């Protein structure tokens, strides 16, 4: 745990401290920020109070004296619930503004890790509890230079694998070989692994044809797989990371057509162009705000992207957020999401964080999604997964 950095971040948010709380590993944010060994046993409640300056205090159960042993500061042990509450009072928290892992009205459920009863207990001590949403991001979402490099390299390899797969599918179609979603998915997975990349355990790329591509979370299986024939639209969603500690995922979606460019139906061209324009408008908005030195919230980018699709008449068919945080431990990280649809994500897109940008339109007959990733920096943002898809890719010349 970097105490000085945590206290500096607390000062930056103009707070008096950060009060961490956990019961049975219900608060993963606390474990990440405090760098706690999750393999240890945690069966009782604990608190860890970090004031804006001075020594932290750990409040632990007498049943588990090993808990928080790696952290600096004084340790208070309780046996009964009365002793636990007495120790909390000894911290003299009255009148202080403290961050905790909660979100007002549960606007951002990814941050809501402290139960309502514990919030009532802490508030009863005269504490003003505020959300740690932006504060926590500095420790769980911001990437190191090496992690940023790992993301770029994973993206470069994934795009190369996609190109190789498309070339193989072109040959298959020209030779009249039978294709289906599951077989192509397994081939795609094999190519990803051969490129020295690893997807999350038990996960494989999405390969979805025609109406199946209209289901954002469709997954083919050996028992449920549609054939791929000439004239079909195919959606490919693929993600992976380098096999090294701390490496960051790359996550992209492309759409291809099993035919020539001239054979692509006008409706599919129209829908893809709307999605592409929405994607690029959101990216341009973020870059313009960053270049001007202004903060960018995840919900703002979502609004900009969604407005393009709504004005084109397809708002009811864009059924998910624009993008998600990307980290090393998880493809879907705990940083700010590009979302004012499923949740009201007011968190700022901090420098050295990563997000997907993936608008989609999902119709009964087909769906289109275009996904790139966005690295946020101090005054700009970098798109990875380039070249970004500019039109539906025809698999036949």
C-alpha positions as CSV (number, residue, x, y, z in Angstrom):
1,X,0.0,0.0,0.0
2,X,1.3,3.5,-0.9
3,X,0.1,5.5,2.0
4,X,1.6,8.8,0.7
5,X,-0.2,8.4,-2.6
6,X,-3.5,7.6,-1.0
7,X,-3.3,10.6,1.3
8,X,-2.3,12.8,-1.6
9,X,-5.4,11.6,-3.5
10,X,-7.6,12.3,-0.5
11,X,-6.3,15.8,-0.4
12,X,-7.0,16.2,-4.1
13,X,-10.6,15.3,-3.5
14,X,-10.8,17.8,-0.5
15,X,-11.8,15.0,1.9
16,X,-10.8,14.3,5.5
17,X,-10.1,10.7,5.0
18,X,-11.0,7.3,3.4
19,X,-12.8,4.7,5.5
20,X,-12.4,1.2,4.0
21,X,-14.8,-1.5,5.1
22,X,-15.2,-5.2,4.3
23,X,-17.1,-8.3,5.2
24,X,-16.1,-11.6,3.7
25,X,-14.4,-10.0,0.7
26,X,-17.4,-8.0,-0.3
27,X,-15.3,-5.0,-1.2
28,X,-12.8,-5.9,-3.9
29,X,-11.9,-2.2,-4.4
30,X,-10.5,-2.1,-0.9
31,X,-8.4,-5.2,-1.6
32,X,-7.0,-3.6,-4.7
33,X,-6.3,-0.2,-3.3
34,X,-4.7,-1.6,-0.1
35,X,-3.0,-4.4,-1.9
36,X,-4.2,-7.0,0.4
37,X,-3.5,-10.7,-0.1
38,X,-6.9,-12.1,-1.1
39,X,-5.8,-15.7,-0.4
40,X,-5.9,-15.1,3.3
41,X,-9.0,-15.9,5.4
42,X,-11.4,-13.0,6.0
43,X,-14.6,-14.0,7.7
44,X,-15.2,-11.1,10.1
45,X,-15.8,-7.4,9.6
46,X,-12.9,-5.0,9.4
47,X,-12.4,-1.2,9.0
48,X,-9.3,0.6,7.9
49,X,-9.2,4.4,8.3
50,X,-6.8,6.5,6.4
51,X,-6.9,10.2,7.5
52,X,-5.8,12.9,5.1
53,X,-2.7,13.2,7.2
54,X,-1.3,11.2,10.1
55,X,-1.3,7.5,11.0
56,X,-4.0,5.1,9.7
57,X,-6.0,2.9,12.1
58,X,-7.0,-0.8,11.5
59,X,-10.1,-2.1,13.3
60,X,-10.1,-5.9,13.3
61,X,-11.8,-8.8,14.9
62,X,-10.0,-10.6,17.7
63,X,-10.9,-13.9,15.9
64,X,-8.6,-12.9,13.0
65,X,-5.6,-11.0,14.3
66,X,-3.8,-11.6,11.0
67,X,-6.1,-9.4,9.0
68,X,-4.5,-6.2,7.7
69,X,-1.2,-7.1,9.3
70,X,0.7,-5.8,6.2
71,X,-0.7,-2.3,6.6
72,X,0.9,0.6,8.5
73,X,-0.8,2.2,11.5
74,X,-2.2,1.4,14.9
75,X,-4.4,-1.7,15.4
76,X,-7.6,-1.8,17.5
77,X,-9.1,-5.2,18.2
78,X,-12.7,-5.9,19.0
79,X,-14.5,-9.0,20.4
80,X,-18.1,-7.8,20.5
81,X,-20.2,-5.6,18.2
82,X,-20.3,-3.1,21.1
83,X,-16.5,-2.9,21.2
84,X,-16.4,-2.5,17.4
85,X,-18.7,0.5,17.6
86,X,-16.8,1.9,20.6
87,X,-13.6,1.7,18.6
88,X,-15.2,3.5,15.7
89,X,-16.2,6.3,18.1
90,X,-12.6,6.5,19.3
91,X,-11.5,7.5,15.8
92,X,-13.2,10.8,16.4
93,X,-14.8,11.0,13.0
94,X,-17.6,13.4,13.8
95,X,-17.9,16.3,11.4
96,X,-15.6,14.7,8.8
97,X,-16.1,14.1,5.1
98,X,-15.0,10.5,4.4
99,X,-14.9,8.5,1.2
100,X,-16.4,5.0,1.2
101,X,-17.3,2.5,-1.5
102,X,-20.8,3.5,-2.1
103,X,-22.7,5.2,-4.9
104,X,-25.6,7.7,-4.2
105,X,-28.9,6.0,-5.3
106,X,-26.7,3.2,-6.6
107,X,-26.0,5.2,-9.8
108,X,-22.7,3.2,-10.3
109,X,-23.3,-0.3,-8.9
110,X,-19.6,-1.2,-9.6
111,X,-18.7,1.1,-6.7
112,X,-21.5,0.1,-4.3
113,X,-19.6,-2.3,-2.1
114,X,-20.6,-1.1,1.4
115,X,-24.0,-2.2,2.6
116,X,-26.7,0.3,3.7
117,X,-26.6,-0.7,7.3
118,X,-22.8,0.0,7.6
119,X,-23.4,3.4,6.0
120,X,-26.1,4.1,8.6
121,X,-23.7,3.1,11.3
122,X,-20.9,5.4,10.0
123,X,-23.3,8.2,9.4
124,X,-24.7,8.0,12.9
125,X,-21.2,9.0,14.1
126,X,-21.7,12.4,12.5
127,X,-19.8,11.5,9.4
128,X,-20.6,12.8,5.9
129,X,-20.0,9.8,3.7
130,X,-19.2,10.6,0.0
131,X,-18.5,8.2,-2.8
132,X,-15.0,7.0,-3.4
133,X,-15.8,6.5,-7.1
134,X,-13.2,8.9,-8.6
135,X,-10.8,8.5,-5.7
136,X,-10.6,4.7,-6.2
137,X,-10.0,5.0,-9.9
138,X,-6.5,6.4,-9.3
139,X,-5.5,3.1,-7.8
140,X,-7.6,0.5,-9.6
141,X,-7.8,1.9,-13.2
142,X,-4.8,3.9,-14.0
143,X,-2.1,2.0,-16.0
144,X,1.6,2.0,-15.8
145,X,3.7,2.7,-19.0
146,X,4.5,-1.1,-19.2
147,X,0.8,-1.9,-19.0
148,X,0.0,0.6,-21.7
149,X,2.7,-1.0,-23.9
150,X,1.2,-4.4,-23.2
151,X,-2.3,-3.2,-24.3
152,X,-0.9,-1.8,-27.6
153,X,0.9,-5.0,-28.3
154,X,-2.1,-7.2,-27.6
155,X,-4.1,-5.0,-29.9
156,X,-1.6,-5.2,-32.7
157,X,-1.5,-9.0,-32.5
158,X,-5.3,-9.3,-32.3
159,X,-5.8,-7.2,-35.4
160,X,-3.2,-9.3,-37.2
161,X,-5.0,-12.5,-36.2
162,X,-8.3,-11.0,-37.4
163,X,-6.7,-10.3,-40.8
164,X,-5.3,-13.8,-41.0
165,X,-8.7,-15.3,-40.2
166,X,-10.5,-13.2,-42.8
167,X,-7.9,-14.3,-45.4
168,X,-8.6,-18.0,-44.5
169,X,-12.4,-17.4,-44.7
170,X,-11.9,-15.9,-48.1
171,X,-10.2,-19.0,-49.3
172,X,-12.9,-21.2,-47.7
173,X,-15.7,-19.3,-49.4
174,X,-13.9,-19.3,-52.8
175,X,-13.4,-23.1,-52.5
176,X,-17.0,-23.7,-51.4
177,X,-16.1,-25.2,-48.1
178,X,-18.8,-25.6,-45.4
179,X,-18.5,-23.1,-42.5
180,X,-20.4,-22.6,-39.3
181,X,-20.1,-20.2,-36.4
182,X,-18.7,-22.7,-33.9
183,X,-16.0,-24.0,-36.2
184,X,-14.9,-20.5,-37.1
185,X,-14.9,-19.5,-33.4
186,X,-12.7,-22.4,-32.5
187,X,-10.3,-21.6,-35.4
188,X,-10.2,-17.9,-34.3
189,X,-9.4,-19.0,-30.7
190,X,-6.6,-21.2,-31.9
191,X,-5.1,-18.4,-34.0
192,X,-5.3,-16.1,-30.9
193,X,-3.4,-18.6,-28.8
194,X,-0.8,-19.2,-31.5
195,X,-0.2,-15.4,-31.5
196,X,0.9,-15.7,-27.9
197,X,-2.2,-14.2,-26.5
198,X,-4.6,-15.5,-23.9
199,X,-8.3,-14.8,-23.5
200,X,-10.0,-15.0,-20.0
201,X,-10.3,-18.6,-18.9
202,X,-13.2,-20.4,-20.5
203,X,-14.0,-17.6,-22.9
204,X,-13.8,-17.6,-26.7
205,X,-14.5,-15.0,-29.4
206,X,-18.0,-14.3,-30.5
207,X,-18.8,-15.3,-34.1
208,X,-22.4,-14.4,-34.9
209,X,-24.2,-14.6,-38.3
210,X,-27.3,-12.7,-39.5
211,X,-30.0,-12.6,-36.8
212,X,-27.6,-14.0,-34.2
213,X,-25.5,-10.8,-34.6
214,X,-28.6,-9.0,-33.4
215,X,-28.1,-10.5,-30.0
216,X,-25.3,-8.5,-28.2
217,X,-24.2,-11.5,-26.1
218,X,-24.8,-14.4,-28.5
219,X,-22.3,-17.2,-28.2
220,X,-22.1,-20.2,-30.5
221,X,-21.6,-23.6,-29.0
222,X,-21.0,-27.0,-30.4
223,X,-24.7,-27.8,-30.0
224,X,-26.0,-24.3,-31.1
225,X,-24.3,-23.0,-34.2
226,X,-25.6,-21.6,-37.4
227,X,-24.0,-22.2,-40.9
228,X,-22.1,-19.4,-42.6
229,X,-23.0,-19.1,-46.3
230,X,-22.4,-16.6,-49.1
231,X,-24.5,-13.5,-48.5
232,X,-24.3,-13.7,-44.7
233,X,-23.3,-10.9,-42.4
234,X,-20.9,-12.0,-39.6
235,X,-20.0,-10.2,-36.4
236,X,-16.7,-11.0,-34.7
237,X,-16.0,-9.9,-31.1
238,X,-12.5,-10.8,-29.8
239,X,-10.4,-10.0,-26.8
240,X,-7.2,-11.2,-25.2
241,X,-4.0,-10.1,-23.3
242,X,-0.4,-10.9,-23.2
243,X,0.6,-13.8,-20.9
244,X,2.5,-11.7,-18.4
245,X,1.6,-10.3,-14.9
246,X,-0.3,-7.0,-15.1
247,X,-0.8,-7.1,-18.9
248,X,-3.9,-5.2,-20.1
249,X,-6.6,-6.6,-22.4
250,X,-7.4,-5.4,-25.9
251,X,-11.0,-5.9,-27.0
252,X,-12.4,-5.3,-30.6
253,X,-15.4,-6.0,-32.7
254,X,-15.5,-6.2,-36.5
255,X,-18.3,-7.0,-39.0
256,X,-17.7,-8.9,-42.3
257,X,-19.8,-10.0,-45.2
258,X,-19.5,-13.4,-46.9
259,X,-19.5,-12.0,-50.4
260,X,-18.2,-9.1,-52.5
261,X,-18.5,-5.4,-51.6
262,X,-21.1,-4.9,-54.3
263,X,-23.3,-7.7,-52.8
264,X,-23.5,-6.0,-49.3
265,X,-27.2,-4.9,-48.9
266,X,-27.8,-1.2,-48.7
267,X,-29.5,-1.5,-45.3
268,X,-26.5,-3.1,-43.8
269,X,-24.2,-0.4,-45.3
270,X,-26.5,2.2,-43.9
271,X,-26.6,0.8,-40.3
272,X,-22.8,0.3,-40.3
273,X,-22.2,3.9,-41.4
274,X,-24.4,5.2,-38.5
275,X,-22.5,3.0,-36.0
276,X,-19.2,4.1,-37.4
277,X,-20.2,7.7,-37.3
278,X,-21.4,7.4,-33.7
279,X,-18.1,5.7,-32.7
280,X,-15.9,8.4,-34.2
281,X,-18.1,11.2,-32.9
282,X,-17.6,10.0,-29.4
283,X,-13.9,9.6,-29.8
284,X,-13.6,13.1,-31.3
285,X,-15.6,14.6,-28.4
286,X,-13.3,13.0,-25.8
287,X,-10.2,14.2,-27.7
288,X,-11.5,17.7,-28.1
289,X,-12.3,18.0,-24.4
290,X,-9.0,16.6,-23.3
291,X,-7.1,18.9,-25.7
292,X,-8.9,21.8,-24.1
293,X,-7.8,20.7,-20.6
294,X,-11.4,19.9,-19.6
295,X,-12.6,16.8,-17.7
296,X,-14.5,14.2,-19.6
297,X,-17.1,12.0,-17.8
298,X,-18.0,8.6,-19.0
299,X,-21.7,9.5,-19.2
300,X,-20.9,12.5,-21.4
301,X,-19.2,10.4,-24.1
302,X,-22.1,7.9,-24.0
303,X,-24.6,10.7,-24.5
304,X,-22.7,12.0,-27.6
305,X,-22.5,8.6,-29.2
306,X,-26.1,7.7,-28.4
307,X,-27.4,10.9,-29.8
308,X,-26.0,10.1,-33.3
309,X,-27.8,6.8,-33.3
310,X,-31.0,8.3,-31.9
311,X,-31.1,11.0,-34.5
312,X,-30.7,8.4,-37.2
313,X,-33.9,6.7,-35.9
314,X,-32.3,3.6,-34.3
315,X,-32.1,4.7,-30.7
316,X,-34.4,1.8,-29.5
317,X,-32.0,-0.7,-31.1
318,X,-28.9,0.5,-29.2
319,X,-29.5,-1.5,-26.1
320,X,-26.3,-1.3,-24.1
321,X,-23.7,1.3,-22.8
322,X,-21.2,2.7,-25.2
323,X,-18.2,1.1,-23.5
324,X,-16.6,-0.4,-20.5
325,X,-13.4,0.2,-18.4
326,X,-10.5,-2.2,-19.4
327,X,-8.0,-3.3,-16.8
328,X,-5.4,-6.0,-16.2
329,X,-7.2,-8.2,-13.7
330,X,-10.4,-8.0,-15.7
331,X,-11.5,-7.3,-19.2
332,X,-14.3,-5.3,-17.6
333,X,-12.4,-3.2,-15.2
334,X,-13.6,-1.1,-12.2
335,X,-12.8,2.3,-13.7
336,X,-15.2,4.7,-15.4
337,X,-17.5,3.2,-18.0
338,X,-18.8,5.0,-21.0
339,X,-22.3,4.8,-19.7
340,X,-25.3,7.0,-19.1
341,X,-27.8,4.3,-20.2
342,X,-27.4,1.2,-18.0
343,X,-25.9,3.3,-15.2
344,X,-25.2,7.0,-14.6
345,X,-21.5,6.9,-14.6
346,X,-20.3,10.4,-13.5
347,X,-16.7,9.3,-13.1
348,X,-14.0,11.2,-14.9
349,X,-12.0,9.4,-17.6
350,X,-8.6,9.7,-15.8
351,X,-5.3,9.9,-17.7
352,X,-3.7,6.5,-18.2
353,X,-6.9,4.6,-18.2
354,X,-8.5,2.5,-21.0
355,X,-12.0,2.1,-22.2
356,X,-13.8,0.3,-25.0
357,X,-15.9,2.4,-27.4
358,X,-18.5,0.0,-29.0
359,X,-21.8,1.4,-30.2
360,X,-24.2,-1.1,-31.8
361,X,-27.5,-1.3,-33.6
362,X,-29.3,-4.7,-33.1
363,X,-32.2,-5.4,-35.5
364,X,-34.2,-8.6,-35.7
365,X,-32.5,-9.6,-39.0
366,X,-28.9,-8.6,-38.2
367,X,-26.8,-6.5,-35.8
368,X,-23.8,-4.2,-36.2
369,X,-21.3,-3.3,-33.6
370,X,-17.9,-1.5,-34.1
371,X,-15.5,-1.6,-31.2
372,X,-12.1,0.0,-30.7
373,X,-10.3,0.8,-27.4
374,X,-9.3,4.3,-26.2
375,X,-6.3,5.1,-24.1
376,X,-6.8,8.3,-22.2
377,X,-3.9,10.7,-21.6
378,X,-3.4,14.1,-20.1
379,X,-4.4,16.1,-23.2
380,X,-5.3,13.5,-25.8
381,X,-6.6,10.0,-26.4
382,X,-5.2,7.2,-28.5
383,X,-7.3,4.7,-30.4
384,X,-6.0,1.1,-30.4
385,X,-7.2,-1.7,-32.7
386,X,-6.2,0.3,-35.7
387,X,-6.9,0.8,-38.5
388,X,-10.4,1.2,-37.1
389,X,-13.0,-0.4,-39.3
390,X,-14.4,2.0,-41.8
391,X,-16.9,-0.2,-43.7
392,X,-18.2,-3.7,-43.6
393,X,-15.4,-5.9,-44.7
394,X,-16.2,-8.0,-47.8
395,X,-14.6,-11.5,-47.5
396,X,-14.6,-12.0,-51.3
397,X,-12.9,-9.7,-53.8
